[in-house]
Amino acid sequence: MYDMTDCQVGYMVYAMTNAADYNEIVAIRQEFNDSFTFVKAYKTGGQGTGAQIVDPLSSQGSIILSDDGHFLFVVNAGSNSISSFKIARSGALILADVKQSGGFLPISLATHCNLLYVANAGNGSSIASNVTGFHVDENGRLTEITGSAKSLSSNNARPACIVINKNGNIIAVSEQNTNLISVFTVQPDGTLTGPVVSNSSGSGPFGSVFYTNEILLVTEVGINALSSYKVNHNGTLSVISPSVLNFQSATCWVTLSENRRFAYTSNAGSHTITTYEVDCNGHLMISNIIYSTKDGSGAPIDSGVCSRNLYALNGNEGSISVFLTDRDGKLMRTQVILDTQLPNLGSQGLAILCFPNRY
């Protein structure tokens, strides 16, 4: 059997199978010589949807890590639950808790310190879209925060992504069905006020990331663009760069470089990744576009960054592309991990654990 203690020499890459019989987290180790090894698949204690399509949850943020890298959180959309894992120093996962998500079809997560929030998509009719909060204790156990459940702009808002800023006082949720972005204020006890609702600059707001505590970036799958916003004190959004088009297809997911000078969008429909330059005021400009795989076959969805590496899950192959980023944000593909043990279709979510930044 694989010796997990050796995992301390590299990084860990985690992705979700979303299998209907039992959901699993696949763990892959990256050595400092940039070789990758499948380690283990860990059962989450819940079920995925089992949908055999690219981006089955239509979301970003289905797997996330705690701020300190000690816990991993994942949605189980098929059983309406969320799971927490303790992460050992080796990168091994230890199931800590499984709790009902406080709604129907959990699809995205956000965390800050000992708080965890989940966006539930609802069923489009009798069960509304909502956001629910949880406290996370020192062992990774979850307790729903009384009174934290909040509706979005409408019962059928269909959230795609929930994010929280670094200060932990603002939450933003992109809504696919309404072309709106809902902003909540986090109270000291973890409950939420809001939402304050603003129009998306373009149609199909999807993936989101906070550039600073007050600047939010959001992709737009309807027109294949990235927009930036200033979050005002009253929770409204003011557009900084409106709908910067990349002329690709299915622009859904976004992540920031470690130095926060660049944003990378995954464009599954055109099998590409776009690099945007981001200035200190949040203005956006396209600088580069590259295929996710060498032959252009891979459809990148969820992505993550560690040090100078960008990782992208190819949702139509179950592979993971790895890129090196240069000082100008340009991506250079170094390899594609094929032996992931993920399904060719149906996997979702990506989280990267950087050991040097953990302790």
Salt bridges, closest charged atoms under 4 A:
GLU24 OE2 - LYS43 NZ 3.87
GLU31 OE2 - ARG29 NH2 1.98
ASP68 OD2 - HIS70 ND1 3.32
ASP97 OD2 - LYS99 NZ 2.70
ASP137 OD2 - ARG141 NE 3.15
ASP279 OD2 - HIS283 ND1 3.22
